[in-house]
Structures are given as structure tokens and as C-alpha cells.
Amino acid sequence: MEKIKNIEELKVAIRELENEKLLKQLLLKEQFITICESLKPINILKDTLKEAQADPALKTTVINNAIGFVSGAAIRKIVTGKSHNPLRNLVGMVLERLVAKNAEGIRTVADNILEKIINHQKNTENVL
């Protein structure tokens, strides 16, 4: 910035700084809105799913976690049912956590079972 020599130059410099200030305020507001939008739970979930589609390792992790969660919840529901028995509920909770933590193993077993069923159907069709 050059040295200001008179009042007119001072007024011009002030206007320029005020315009710059307004521009920065607008940019800051836009950034704030963008950040607020990106922090909404639905947008976080969408971004995570997009990343999972792009990254095979993350995709596998998300799938394994989903399988573990669903399998664990199903096992707990099967074991406990509508029981109010504390021992039964405790066993259900322990089984749920064990199943949820071993989702990859469950997925492998399920894949093997499905593969055997498919191969058996193919062999049966070939015989006929």
C-alpha cells in the first residue's frame, strides 16, 4: 500500500478496505454454511458411503461391521426373546458382542455356505 498524501486518497483507501472487509465477511459466511452442511449427520453418512464405494478396503470394513451388527442383534433377539430373565439377557448381550466382533469370520462362513449351495445346484442341474 502506498503512503496516503491527502484526504481523497485516505477516503479511497478506507472504501477499498471496507469493500475488502465485506468480501471477506461474505466468504466467511459461505464457508460457515458449507461447514454446517457437511457436519449434518446425513451428509457425513453420505460422504462415508461414497468413500466406501471408492475404497475396497473401507467397503469391506463397512460391510463386515453391518453384518456384525445385524447378526449380533439377531442372535440377541433369538436368545433373549421377550424374556425378562437377567441371566438370559446377559447371555444374549455377550453373544451379541461376540458375533459383532467376529463379523469377518461370519461373513467367510456365510460365503462358504452360499458357494456350496450354488455348486450343489449347478451339479444337480448338470445331472438332469
MMTF fields as JSON, N, C-alpha, C and O atoms, coordinates in Angstrom:
{
  "mmtfVersion": "1.0.0",
  "mmtfProducer": "UNKNOWN",
  "numBonds": 511,
  "numAtoms": 512,
  "numGroups": 128,
  "numChains": 1,
  "numModels": 1,
  "chainsPerModel": [1],
  "groupsPerChain": [128],
  "chainIdList": ["A"],
  "bondAtomList": [4, 2, 8, 6, 12, 10, 16, 14, 20, 18, 24, 22, 28, 26, 32, 30, 36, 34, 40, 38, 44, 42, 48, 46, 52, 50, 56, 54, 60, 58, 64, 62, 68, 66, 72, 70, 76, 74, 80, 78, 84, 82, 88, 86, 92, 90, 96, 94, 100, 98, 104, 102, 108, 106, 112, 110, 116, 114, 120, 118, 124, 122, 128, 126, 132, 130, 136, 134, 140, 138, 144, 142, 148, 146, 152, 150, 156, 154, 160, 158, 164, 162, 168, 166, 172, 170, 176, 174, 180, 178, 184, 182, 188, 186, 192, 190, 196, 194, 200, 198, 204, 202, 208, 206, 212, 210, 216, 214, 220, 218, 224, 222, 228, 226, 232, 230, 236, 234, 240, 238, 244, 242, 248, 246, 252, 250, 256, 254, 260, 258, 264, 262, 268, 266, 272, 270, 276, 274, 280, 278, 284, 282, 288, 286, 292, 290, 296, 294, 300, 298, 304, 302, 308, 306, 312, 310, 316, 314, 320, 318, 324, 322, 328, 326, 332, 330, 336, 334, 340, 338, 344, 342, 348, 346, 352, 350, 356, 354, 360, 358, 364, 362, 368, 366, 372, 370, 376, 374, 380, 378, 384, 382, 388, 386, 392, 390, 396, 394, 400, 398, 404, 402, 408, 406, 412, 410, 416, 414, 420, 418, 424, 422, 428, 426, 432, 430, 436, 434, 440, 438, 444, 442, 448, 446, 452, 450, 456, 454, 460, 458, 464, 462, 468, 466, 472, 470, 476, 474, 480, 478, 484, 482, 488, 486, 492, 490, 496, 494, 500, 498, 504, 502, 508, 506],
  "bondOrderList": [1, 1, 1, 1, 1, 1, 1, 1, 1, 1, 1, 1, 1, 1, 1, 1, 1, 1, 1, 1, 1, 1, 1, 1, 1, 1, 1, 1, 1, 1, 1, 1, 1, 1, 1, 1, 1, 1, 1, 1, 1, 1, 1, 1, 1, 1, 1, 1, 1, 1, 1, 1, 1, 1, 1, 1, 1, 1, 1, 1, 1, 1, 1, 1, 1, 1, 1, 1, 1, 1, 1, 1, 1, 1, 1, 1, 1, 1, 1, 1, 1, 1, 1, 1, 1, 1, 1, 1, 1, 1, 1, 1, 1, 1, 1, 1, 1, 1, 1, 1, 1, 1, 1, 1, 1, 1, 1, 1, 1, 1, 1, 1, 1, 1, 1, 1, 1, 1, 1, 1, 1, 1, 1, 1, 1, 1, 1],
  "groupList": [{"groupName": "MET", "atomNameList": ["N", "CA", "C", "O"], "elementList": ["N", "C", "C", "O"], "formalChargeList": [0, 0, 0, 0], "bondAtomList": [1, 0, 2, 1, 3, 2], "bondOrderList": [1, 1, 2], "singleLetterCode": "M", "chemCompType": "L-PEPTIDE LINKING"}, {"groupName": "GLU", "atomNameList": ["N", "CA", "C", "O"], "elementList": ["N", "C", "C", "O"], "formalChargeList": [0, 0, 0, 0], "bondAtomList": [1, 0, 2, 1, 3, 2], "bondOrderList": [1, 1, 2], "singleLetterCode": "E", "chemCompType": "L-PEPTIDE LINKING"}, {"groupName": "LYS", "atomNameList": ["N", "CA", "C", "O"], "elementList": ["N", "C", "C", "O"], "formalChargeList": [0, 0, 0, 0], "bondAtomList": [1, 0, 2, 1, 3, 2], "bondOrderList": [1, 1, 2], "singleLetterCode": "K", "chemCompType": "L-PEPTIDE LINKING"}, {"groupName": "ILE", "atomNameList": ["N", "CA", "C", "O"], "elementList": ["N", "C", "C", "O"], "formalChargeList": [0, 0, 0, 0], "bondAtomList": [1, 0, 2, 1, 3, 2], "bondOrderList": [1, 1, 2], "singleLetterCode": "I", "chemCompType": "L-PEPTIDE LINKING"}, {"groupName": "ASN", "atomNameList": ["N", "CA", "C", "O"], "elementList": ["N", "C", "C", "O"], "formalChargeList": [0, 0, 0, 0], "bondAtomList": [1, 0, 2, 1, 3, 2], "bondOrderList": [1, 1, 2], "singleLetterCode": "N", "chemCompType": "L-PEPTIDE LINKING"}, {"groupName": "LEU", "atomNameList": ["N", "CA", "C", "O"], "elementList": ["N", "C", "C", "O"], "formalChargeList": [0, 0, 0, 0], "bondAtomList": [1, 0, 2, 1, 3, 2], "bondOrderList": [1, 1, 2], "singleLetterCode": "L", "chemCompType": "L-PEPTIDE LINKING"}, {"groupName": "VAL", "atomNameList": ["N", "CA", "C", "O"], "elementList": ["N", "C", "C", "O"], "formalChargeList": [0, 0, 0, 0], "bondAtomList": [1, 0, 2, 1, 3, 2], "bondOrderList": [1, 1, 2], "singleLetterCode": "V", "chemCompType": "L-PEPTIDE LINKING"}, {"groupName": "ALA", "atomNameList": ["N", "CA", "C", "O"], "elementList": ["N", "C", "C", "O"], "formalChargeList": [0, 0, 0, 0], "bondAtomList": [1, 0, 2, 1, 3, 2], "bondOrderList": [1, 1, 2], "singleLetterCode": "A", "chemCompType": "L-PEPTIDE LINKING"}, {"groupName": "ARG", "atomNameList": ["N", "CA", "C", "O"], "elementList": ["N", "C", "C", "O"], "formalChargeList": [0, 0, 0, 0], "bondAtomList": [1, 0, 2, 1, 3, 2], "bondOrderList": [1, 1, 2], "singleLetterCode": "R", "chemCompType": "L-PEPTIDE LINKING"}, {"groupName": "GLN", "atomNameList": ["N", "CA", "C", "O"], "elementList": ["N", "C", "C", "O"], "formalChargeList": [0, 0, 0, 0], "bondAtomList": [1, 0, 2, 1, 3, 2], "bondOrderList": [1, 1, 2], "singleLetterCode": "Q", "chemCompType": "L-PEPTIDE LINKING"}, {"groupName": "PHE", "atomNameList": ["N", "CA", "C", "O"], "elementList": ["N", "C", "C", "O"], "formalChargeList": [0, 0, 0, 0], "bondAtomList": [1, 0, 2, 1, 3, 2], "bondOrderList": [1, 1, 2], "singleLetterCode": "F", "chemCompType": "L-PEPTIDE LINKING"}, {"groupName": "THR", "atomNameList": ["N", "CA", "C", "O"], "elementList": ["N", "C", "C", "O"], "formalChargeList": [0, 0, 0, 0], "bondAtomList": [1, 0, 2, 1, 3, 2], "bondOrderList": [1, 1, 2], "singleLetterCode": "T", "chemCompType": "L-PEPTIDE LINKING"}, {"groupName": "CYS", "atomNameList": ["N", "CA", "C", "O"], "elementList": ["N", "C", "C", "O"], "formalChargeList": [0, 0, 0, 0], "bondAtomList": [1, 0, 2, 1, 3, 2], "bondOrderList": [1, 1, 2], "singleLetterCode": "C", "chemCompType": "L-PEPTIDE LINKING"}, {"groupName": "SER", "atomNameList": ["N", "CA", "C", "O"], "elementList": ["N", "C", "C", "O"], "formalChargeList": [0, 0, 0, 0], "bondAtomList": [1, 0, 2, 1, 3, 2], "bondOrderList": [1, 1, 2], "singleLetterCode": "S", "chemCompType": "L-PEPTIDE LINKING"}, {"groupName": "PRO", "atomNameList": ["N", "CA", "C", "O"], "elementList": ["N", "C", "C", "O"], "formalChargeList": [0, 0, 0, 0], "bondAtomList": [1, 0, 2, 1, 3, 2], "bondOrderList": [1, 1, 2], "singleLetterCode": "P", "chemCompType": "L-PEPTIDE LINKING"}, {"groupName": "ASP", "atomNameList": ["N", "CA", "C", "O"], "elementList": ["N", "C", "C", "O"], "formalChargeList": [0, 0, 0, 0], "bondAtomList": [1, 0, 2, 1, 3, 2], "bondOrderList": [1, 1, 2], "singleLetterCode": "D", "chemCompType": "L-PEPTIDE LINKING"}, {"groupName": "GLY", "atomNameList": ["N", "CA", "C", "O"], "elementList": ["N", "C", "C", "O"], "formalChargeList": [0, 0, 0, 0], "bondAtomList": [1, 0, 2, 1, 3, 2], "bondOrderList": [1, 1, 2], "singleLetterCode": "G", "chemCompType": "PEPTIDE LINKING"}, {"groupName": "HIS", "atomNameList": ["N", "CA", "C", "O"], "elementList": ["N", "C", "C", "O"], "formalChargeList": [0, 0, 0, 0], "bondAtomList": [1, 0, 2, 1, 3, 2], "bondOrderList": [1, 1, 2], "singleLetterCode": "H", "chemCompType": "L-PEPTIDE LINKING"}],
  "groupTypeList": [0, 1, 2, 3, 2, 4, 3, 1, 1, 5, 2, 6, 7, 3, 8, 1, 5, 1, 4, 1, 2, 5, 5, 2, 9, 5, 5, 5, 2, 1, 9, 10, 3, 11, 3, 12, 1, 13, 5, 2, 14, 3, 4, 3, 5, 2, 15, 11, 5, 2, 1, 7, 9, 7, 15, 14, 7, 5, 2, 11, 11, 6, 3, 4, 4, 7, 3, 16, 10, 6, 13, 16, 7, 7, 3, 8, 2, 3, 6, 11, 16, 2, 13, 17, 4, 14, 5, 8, 4, 5, 6, 16, 0, 6, 5, 1, 8, 5, 6, 7, 2, 4, 7, 1, 16, 3, 8, 11, 6, 7, 15, 4, 3, 5, 1, 2, 3, 3, 4, 17, 9, 2, 4, 11, 1, 4, 6, 5],
  "groupIdList": [1, 2, 3, 4, 5, 6, 7, 8, 9, 10, 11, 12, 13, 14, 15, 16, 17, 18, 19, 20, 21, 22, 23, 24, 25, 26, 27, 28, 29, 30, 31, 32, 33, 34, 35, 36, 37, 38, 39, 40, 41, 42, 43, 44, 45, 46, 47, 48, 49, 50, 51, 52, 53, 54, 55, 56, 57, 58, 59, 60, 61, 62, 63, 64, 65, 66, 67, 68, 69, 70, 71, 72, 73, 74, 75, 76, 77, 78, 79, 80, 81, 82, 83, 84, 85, 86, 87, 88, 89, 90, 91, 92, 93, 94, 95, 96, 97, 98, 99, 100, 101, 102, 103, 104, 105, 106, 107, 108, 109, 110, 111, 112, 113, 114, 115, 116, 117, 118, 119, 120, 121, 122, 123, 124, 125, 126, 127, 128],
  "secStructList": [7, 7, 7, 7, 7, 1, 2, 2, 2, 2, 2, 2, 2, 2, 2, 2, 2, 2, 2, 2, 2, 2, 2, 2, 2, 2, 2, 2, 2, 2, 2, 2, 2, 2, 2, 2, 2, 2, 6, 1, 2, 2, 2, 2, 2, 2, 2, 2, 2, 2, 2, 2, 2, 2, 7, 2, 2, 2, 2, 2, 2, 2, 2, 2, 2, 2, 2, 2, 2, 2, 2, 2, 2, 2, 2, 2, 2, 2, 2, 2, 6, 6, 7, 7, 7, 2, 2, 2, 2, 2, 2, 2, 2, 2, 2, 2, 2, 2, 2, 2, 2, 6, 2, 2, 2, 2, 2, 2, 2, 2, 2, 2, 2, 2, 2, 2, 2, 2, 2, 2, 2, 2, 2, 2, 2, 2, 2, 7],
  "xCoordList": [0.836, 0.0, 0.891, 1.874, 0.536, 1.313, 0.989, -0.023, 1.885, 1.633, 0.484, 0.389, -0.375, -1.516, -1.063, -0.497, -1.341, -0.831, -1.911, -1.615, -3.185, -4.247, -5.532, -5.585, -6.553, -7.819, -8.526, -9.12, -8.473, -9.115, -8.51, -9.248, -7.221, -6.563, -6.93, -7.073, -7.079, -7.492, -8.9, -9.155, -9.817, -11.19, -11.228, -11.976, -10.429, -10.366, -9.827, -10.36, -8.785, -8.187, -9.189, -9.269, -9.943, -10.954, -12.032, -12.424, -12.521, -13.535, -13.022, -13.739, -11.775, -11.19, -11.118, -11.435, -10.704, -10.627, -12.01, -12.179, -13.001, -14.369, -14.911, -15.567, -14.635, -15.061, -14.382, -15.004, -13.086, -12.351, -12.927, -13.043, -13.287, -13.885, -15.219, -15.479, -16.066, -17.361, -17.178, -17.883, -16.23, -15.957, -15.51, -15.968, -14.628, -14.159, -15.295, -15.353, -16.202, -17.346, -18.249, -18.718, -18.488, -19.318, -18.679, -19.355, -17.383, -16.675, -16.719, -16.886, -16.568, -16.612, -17.998, -18.109, -19.057, -20.422, -20.645, -21.252, -20.161, -20.313, -19.574, -20.087, -18.373, -17.61, -18.319, -18.345, -18.892, -19.617, -20.809, -21.043, -21.556, -22.716, -22.27, -22.9, -21.186, -20.661, -20.243, -20.534, -19.57, -19.131, -20.326, -20.351, -21.322, -22.526, -23.223, -23.678, -23.312, -23.937, -23.146, -23.727, -21.832, -21.011, -21.031, -20.737, -21.368, -21.393, -22.75, -22.901, -23.729, -25.028, -24.844, -24.141, -25.47, -25.277, -25.577, -24.853, -26.611, -26.953, -25.85, -25.544, -25.251, -24.178, -22.898, -22.157, -22.644, -21.489, -21.674, -20.736, -22.889, -23.173, -23.018, -22.439, -23.53, -23.405, -21.94, -21.529, -21.154, -19.728, -19.009, -18.158, -19.351, -18.725, -19.068, -18.206, -20.323, -20.722, -20.032, -19.652, -19.865, -19.148, -17.703, -17.166, -17.072, -15.695, -15.622, -14.672, -16.631, -16.653, -16.769, -16.179, -17.516, -17.643, -16.328, -16.002, -15.587, -14.337, -13.187, -12.29, -13.201, -12.094, -12.54, -13.372, -12.004, -12.436, -12.207, -13.03, -11.11, -10.835, -11.871, -12.351, -12.213, -13.222, -14.593, -15.4, -14.843, -16.109, -16.261, -17.327, -15.198, -15.219, -15.447, -16.211, -14.795, -14.954, -16.389, -16.958, -16.972, -18.357, -19.302, -20.206, -19.098, -19.953, -19.803, -20.799, -18.568, -18.344, -18.985, -19.576, -18.874, -19.496, -21.012, -21.656, -21.578, -23.036, -23.472, -24.461, -22.735, -23.058, -22.952, -23.824, -21.894, -21.713, -22.828, -23.328, -23.214, -24.273, -25.593, -26.263, -25.97, -27.249, -27.241, -28.213, -26.151, -26.062, -26.125, -26.827, -25.391, -25.398, -26.769, -27.211, -27.45, -28.794, -29.749, -30.594, -29.62, -30.491, -30.249, -31.199, -28.977, -28.644, -29.191, -29.764, -29.017, -29.514, -31.031, -31.567, -31.712, -33.172, -33.608, -34.579, -32.895, -33.226, -33.029, -33.871, -31.919, -31.603, -32.521, -33.04, -32.727, -33.489, -34.989, -35.776, -35.391, -36.823, -37.455, -36.943, -38.567, -39.23, -38.992, -39.714, -37.975, -37.669, -37.189, -36.519, -37.548, -37.055, -36.04, -35.621, -35.657, -34.691, -33.32, -32.802, -32.717, -31.435, -30.309, -29.457, -30.296, -29.251, -29.366, -28.366, -30.566, -30.793, -30.409, -29.788, -30.784, -30.427, -28.92, -28.387, -28.229, -26.775, -26.126, -25.207, -26.608, -26.076, -26.317, -25.434, -27.5, -27.815, -26.896, -26.441, -26.616, -25.744, -24.307, -23.65, -23.824, -22.468, -22.368, -21.408, -23.355, -23.354, -23.417, -22.758, -24.218, -24.317, -22.95, -22.561, -22.235, -20.914, -19.907, -19.093, -19.957, -19.042, -19.293, -18.357, -20.543, -20.895, -20.5, -19.951, -20.773, -20.462, -18.954, -18.522, -18.156, -16.702, -16.1, -14.989, -16.813, -16.305, -17.067, -17.35, -17.395, -18.199, -17.479, -18.117, -16.167, -15.426, -15.493, -15.658, -15.369, -15.485, -16.876, -17.025, -17.889, -19.274, -19.476, -20.126, -18.924, -19.061, -18.367, -18.894, -17.198, -16.476, -17.278, -17.387, -17.84, -18.646, -19.871, -20.211, -20.533, -21.715, -21.348, -22.089, -20.217, -19.768, -19.51, -19.888, -18.869, -18.596, -19.887, -20.011, -20.841, -22.124, -22.838, -23.349, -22.877, -23.528, -22.825, -23.479, -21.511, -20.757, -21.075, -21.226, -21.178, -21.519, -22.935, -23.176, -23.857, -25.235, -25.278, -25.94, -24.577, -24.563, -23.921, -24.441, -22.79, -22.126, -23.007, -23.043, -23.713, -24.606, -25.735, -26.099, -26.285, -27.363, -26.844, -27.537, -25.627, -25.045, -24.836, -25.119, -24.338, -24.117, -25.435, -25.517, -26.459, -27.774, -28.348, -28.948, -28.185, -28.677, -27.928, -28.522, -26.641, -25.83, -26.24, -26.191, -26.64, -27.051, -28.364, -28.564, -29.256, -30.571, -30.384, -31.349],
  "yCoordList": [-1.167, 0.0, 1.243, 1.324, 2.172, 3.416, 4.331, 4.171, 5.302, 6.297, 7.19, 7.59, 7.487, 8.361, 9.802, 10.161, 10.626, 12.001, 13.04, 14.143, 12.683, 13.672, 12.95, 11.723, 13.755, 13.226, 12.35, 11.335, 12.719, 11.931, 10.535, 9.553, 10.425, 9.125, 8.317, 7.096, 9.009, 8.355, 7.777, 6.642, 8.564, 8.102, 6.895, 5.945, 6.939, 5.822, 4.57, 3.473, 4.746, 3.624, 3.02, 1.801, 3.881, 3.408, 2.608, 1.537, 3.128, 2.407, 1.037, 0.038, 1.018, -0.245, -1.247, -2.423, -0.787, -1.677, -2.136, -3.287, -1.246, -1.634, -2.678, -3.637, -2.487, -3.466, -4.816, -5.872, -4.753, -5.986, -6.688, -7.913, -5.902, -6.445, -7.123, -8.231, -6.464, -7.047, -8.35, -9.332, -8.341, -9.532, -10.686, -11.818, -10.397, -11.434, -11.938, -13.127, -11.04, -11.454, -12.4, -13.409, -12.069, -12.927, -14.301, -15.326, -14.315, -15.587, -16.415, -17.634, -15.744, -16.425, -17.028, -18.157, -16.272, -16.789, -18.005, -18.983, -17.955, -19.089, -20.315, -21.432, -20.097, -21.208, -21.792, -23.009, -20.93, -21.387, -22.246, -23.302, -21.805, -22.567, -23.911, -24.937, -23.902, -25.144, -26.118, -27.311, -25.617, -26.472, -27.023, -28.204, -26.175, -26.642, -27.738, -28.724, -27.581, -28.602, -29.906, -30.989, -29.799, -31.013, -31.743, -32.937, -31.061, -31.687, -32.288, -32.877, -32.143, -32.776, -34.292, -34.784, -35.027, -36.485, -37.17, -38.083, -36.748, -37.386, -37.165, -38.063, -35.972, -35.687, -36.44, -36.87, -36.596, -37.396, -38.832, -39.456, -39.359, -40.721, -40.86, -41.837, -39.894, -39.935, -39.92, -40.686, -39.04, -38.957, -40.255, -40.711, -40.85, -42.107, -43.212, -44.011, -43.256, -44.273, -44.057, -45.025, -42.807, -42.524, -42.995, -43.578, -42.739, -43.19, -44.71, -45.299, -45.34, -46.801, -47.398, -48.442, -46.753, -47.244, -47.102, -47.932, -46.072, -45.812, -46.672, -47.028, -47.005, -47.736, -49.154, -49.326, -50.17, -51.545, -51.998, -52.729, -51.579, -51.984, -51.393, -52.071, -50.131, -49.486, -50.099, -50.255, -50.439, -51.082, -52.399, -52.691, -53.181, -54.453, -54.222, -54.949, -53.223, -52.919, -52.522, -52.981, -51.677, -51.245, -52.437, -52.59, -53.272, -54.455, -55.393, -55.888, -55.639, -56.515, -55.954, -56.7, -54.653, -54.043, -54.165, -54.438, -53.962, -54.085, -55.523, -55.758, -56.482, -57.894, -58.218, -58.887, -57.75, -57.998, -57.412, -58.05, -56.191, -55.524, -56.263, -56.544, -56.58, -57.248, -58.657, -59.071, -59.392, -60.752, -60.739, -61.545, -59.825, -59.729, -59.413, -60.017, -58.457, -58.096, -59.267, -59.507, -60.005, -61.157, -62.25, -62.818, -62.546, -63.573, -63.181, -64.012, -61.934, -61.484, -61.638, -62.082, -61.273, -61.367, -62.832, -63.154, -63.718, -65.144, -65.712, -66.463, -65.353, -65.901, -65.321, -66.065, -64.026, -63.409, -63.41, -63.55, -63.256, -63.182, -62.039, -60.92, -62.327, -61.297, -61.539, -61.025, -62.327, -62.718, -61.527, -60.623, -61.558, -60.557, -61.186, -60.564, -62.412, -63.138, -62.479, -62.427, -61.974, -61.272, -62.152, -61.67, -63.428, -64.323, -64.516, -64.476, -64.719, -64.893, -63.617, -63.687, -62.456, -61.183, -60.976, -60.451, -61.376, -61.261, -62.159, -61.738, -63.398, -64.319, -63.751, -63.807, -63.21, -62.6, -61.445, -61.311, -60.608, -59.459, -59.907, -59.341, -60.915, -61.426, -62.033, -61.773, -62.837, -63.428, -62.36, -62.469, -61.331, -60.236, -59.599, -59.358, -59.333, -58.696, -59.627, -59.189, -60.904, -61.867, -61.961, -61.967, -62.033, -62.133, -60.852, -60.904, -59.712, -58.424, -58.26, -57.686, -58.757, -58.612, -59.599, -59.385, -60.67, -61.685, -61.666, -62.718, -60.49, -60.35, -60.915, -61.502, -60.75, -61.253, -62.771, -63.339, -63.419, -64.879, -65.342, -66.325, -64.638, -64.969, -64.795, -65.615, -63.738, -63.495, -64.601, -65.06, -65.026, -66.095, -67.39, -68.076, -67.726, -68.935, -68.84, -69.799, -67.693, -67.5, -67.6, -68.196, -67.024, -67.119, -68.576, -69.01, -69.324, -70.74, -71.537, -72.37, -71.283, -71.983, -71.655, -72.552, -70.385, -69.992, -70.611, -71.035, -70.662, -71.255, -72.74, -73.244, -73.445, -74.863, -75.073, -76.003, -74.223, -74.336, -74.102, -74.842, -73.079, -72.774, -73.91, -74.322, -74.422, -75.539, -76.778, -77.505, -77.024, -78.182, -78.041, -79.009, -76.838, -76.603, -76.781, -77.348, -76.3, -76.469, -77.937, -78.384, -78.696, -80.125, -80.86, -81.764, -80.469, -81.076, -80.771, -81.651, -79.56, -79.18, -79.92, -80.289, -80.135, -80.837, -82.307, -82.89, -82.905, -84.3, -84.464, -85.45, -83.504, -83.578, -83.254, -83.253],
  "zCoordList": [0.0, 0.0, 0.0, 0.737, -0.814, -0.91, 0.257, 0.939, 0.469, 1.514, 1.071, -0.09, 2.021, 1.739, 1.951, 2.984, 0.91, 0.935, 1.206, 1.665, 0.918, 1.149, 1.579, 1.665, 1.841, 2.362, 1.326, 1.69, 0.052, -1.009, -1.068, -1.16, -1.02, -1.032, 0.211, 0.15, 1.333, 2.572, 2.424, 2.828, 1.84, 1.631, 0.681, 0.91, -0.37, -1.32, -0.609, -0.778, 0.171, 0.885, 1.882, 2.032, 2.551, 3.507, 2.78, 3.243, 1.626, 0.835, 0.378, 0.431, -0.067, -0.516, 0.638, 0.46, 1.814, 2.969, 3.418, 3.82, 3.352, 3.704, 2.719, 3.126, 1.423, 0.412, 0.639, 0.528, 0.96, 1.243, 2.465, 2.491, 3.48, 4.697, 4.375, 4.844, 3.577, 3.199, 2.42, 2.652, 1.503, 0.716, 1.623, 1.465, 2.555, 3.479, 4.368, 4.685, 4.775, 5.576, 4.78, 5.307, 3.516, 2.668, 2.487, 2.584, 2.227, 2.071, 3.354, 3.312, 4.486, 5.772, 6.02, 6.499, 5.693, 5.847, 4.959, 5.394, 3.716, 2.805, 3.332, 3.274, 3.844, 4.405, 5.622, 5.804, 6.452, 7.637, 7.233, 7.823, 6.242, 5.767, 5.202, 5.458, 4.434, 3.858, 4.959, 4.877, 5.974, 7.078, 7.833, 8.18, 8.093, 8.793, 8.001, 8.581, 6.699, 5.845, 5.887, 5.956, 5.845, 5.82, 7.161, 7.207, 8.246, 9.568, 9.93, 11.001, 9.052, 9.314, 9.229, 8.347, 10.137, 10.164, 8.823, 8.426, 8.138, 6.869, 5.838, 5.053, 5.837, 4.892, 5.251, 4.367, 6.537, 6.965, 6.507, 6.011, 6.674, 6.24, 4.728, 4.253, 3.97, 2.511, 2.089, 1.218, 2.712, 2.38, 2.71, 1.946, 3.847, 4.242, 3.246, 2.878, 2.813, 1.841, 0.499, -0.16, 0.088, -1.159, -1.057, -1.998, 0.097, 0.306, 0.32, -0.194, 0.911, 0.965, -0.43, -0.709, -1.297, -2.667, -3.418, -4.267, -3.114, -3.823, -3.303, -4.067, -2.026, -1.401, -1.043, -0.151, -1.719, -1.457, -0.013, 0.539, 0.599, 1.979, 2.924, 3.832, 2.709, 3.547, 3.286, 4.202, 2.04, 1.676, 2.438, 2.979, 2.476, 3.19, 4.678, 5.313, 5.229, 6.65, 6.965, 7.956, 6.133, 6.36, 6.256, 7.079, 5.26, 5.09, 6.288, 6.817, 6.716, 7.87, 9.131, 9.913, 9.332, 10.508, 10.455, 11.468, 9.272, 9.124, 9.386, 10.08, 8.831, 9.061, 10.546, 11.101, 11.187, 12.611, 13.447, 14.372, 13.115, 13.87, 13.728, 14.722, 12.489, 12.228, 12.815, 13.446, 12.611, 13.147, 14.668, 15.277, 15.269, 16.726, 17.275, 18.252, 16.642, 17.095, 16.93, 17.793, 15.819, 15.579, 16.615, 17.154, 16.895, 17.891, 19.256, 19.96, 19.625, 20.931, 21.007, 22.023, 19.935, 19.917, 19.993, 20.676, 19.294, 19.321, 20.724, 21.218, 21.363, 22.683, 23.754, 24.585, 23.748, 24.835, 24.576, 25.511, 23.333, 23.04, 23.811, 23.813, 24.462, 25.27, 26.759, 27.613, 27.044, 28.414, 29.24, 28.74, 30.5, 31.449, 32.403, 33.38, 32.108, 32.916, 32.76, 31.645, 33.838, 33.744, 33.199, 32.452, 33.563, 33.08, 31.566, 30.85, 31.1, 29.663, 28.896, 27.836, 29.443, 28.813, 28.791, 27.814, 29.842, 29.89, 28.84, 28.137, 28.738, 27.728, 26.331, 25.475, 26.105, 24.807, 24.482, 23.346, 25.468, 25.259, 24.96, 24.086, 25.682, 25.45, 24.053, 23.328, 23.678, 22.333, 21.244, 20.21, 21.494, 20.516, 20.285, 19.142, 21.346, 21.206, 20.548, 19.736, 20.893, 20.261, 18.763, 17.964, 18.398, 16.978, 16.257, 15.156, 16.862, 16.218, 16.02, 15.021, 16.959, 16.841, 15.848, 15.365, 15.54, 14.617, 13.3, 12.726, 12.83, 11.61, 10.397, 9.523, 10.326, 9.164, 9.092, 8.013, 10.226, 10.261, 9.859, 9.133, 10.331, 9.972, 8.472, 7.824, 7.938, 6.501, 5.707, 4.694, 6.159, 5.473, 5.501, 4.484, 6.66, 6.773, 5.875, 5.181, 5.885, 5.041, 3.558, 2.776, 3.172, 1.775, 1.388, 0.3, 2.279, 2.005, 1.864, 0.966, 2.746, 2.673, 1.37, 0.699, 1.009, -0.246, -1.448, -2.401, -1.408, -2.514, -2.646, -3.759, -1.519, -1.555, -2.093, -2.863, -1.696, -2.189, -3.689, -4.417, -4.153, -5.588, -6.369, -7.406, -5.878, -6.552, -6.565, -7.558, -5.477, -5.407, -6.428, -7.095, -6.547, -7.528, -8.952, -9.797, -9.224, -10.556, -10.871, -11.983, -9.892, -10.094, -10.316, -11.148, -9.572, -9.742, -11.109, -11.725, -11.601, -12.916, -14.023, -15.036, -13.834, -14.841, -14.941, -16.024, -13.826, -13.815, -14.558, -15.268, -14.398, -15.064, -16.504, -17.267]
}
